[in-house]
Amino acid sequence: MLTWALIFLVVAIIAGAFGFGAAASAAASIAKILFYIFIVIFLITLILSFMGGGAAT
């Protein structure tokens, strides 16, 4: 998911550089949403990992 956020960020930067304001704005919005979703999933996984007691050996 983080990969897709980075891809949309690059698309937004390139579109902005070429003057496509609407496309750049849309791609940046998508990148921001995907990044926030990634952060939420990461934090949930981190909390569950700590509550689980670590790795089973």
C-alpha positions as CSV (number, residue, x, y, z in Angstrom):
1,M,0.0,0.0,0.0
2,L,2.9,2.3,0.7
3,T,4.2,1.6,-2.8
4,W,0.9,2.8,-4.3
5,A,1.1,5.9,-2.2
6,L,4.6,6.7,-3.4
7,I,3.5,6.0,-7.0
8,F,0.7,8.5,-6.8
9,L,3.0,11.0,-5.2
10,V,5.4,10.7,-8.1
11,V,2.5,11.0,-10.6
12,A,1.3,14.1,-8.7
13,I,4.8,15.7,-8.8
14,I,5.2,15.0,-12.5
15,A,1.7,16.2,-13.4
16,G,2.3,19.4,-11.4
17,A,5.6,20.0,-13.2
18,F,3.9,19.7,-16.6
19,G,1.0,22.0,-15.5
20,F,-1.8,19.5,-15.1
21,G,-3.2,21.0,-12.0
22,A,-6.4,18.9,-11.7
23,A,-4.6,15.6,-12.3
24,A,-1.8,16.6,-9.8
25,S,-4.4,17.5,-7.2
26,A,-6.3,14.2,-7.6
27,A,-3.1,12.1,-7.5
28,A,-1.9,14.0,-4.4
29,S,-5.2,13.4,-2.7
30,I,-5.1,9.7,-3.4
31,A,-1.5,9.5,-2.2
32,K,-2.4,11.2,1.0
33,I,-5.4,8.9,1.7
34,L,-3.4,5.8,0.9
35,F,-0.6,7.0,3.2
36,Y,-2.9,7.6,6.1
37,I,-4.5,4.2,5.6
38,F,-1.0,2.6,5.6
39,I,-0.2,4.4,8.9
40,V,-3.4,3.2,10.6
41,I,-2.8,-0.4,9.5
42,F,0.8,-0.2,10.6
43,L,-0.2,1.1,14.1
44,I,-2.9,-1.5,14.5
45,T,-0.4,-4.2,13.6
46,L,2.2,-2.8,15.9
47,I,-0.2,-2.7,18.9
48,L,-1.5,-6.2,18.2
49,S,2.1,-7.4,18.0
50,F,2.9,-6.0,21.4
51,M,-0.3,-7.4,22.9
52,G,0.4,-10.8,21.5
53,G,3.5,-11.3,23.5
54,G,6.1,-11.4,20.7
55,A,7.1,-14.1,18.3
56,A,6.5,-17.8,19.0
57,T,9.8,-19.8,19.1
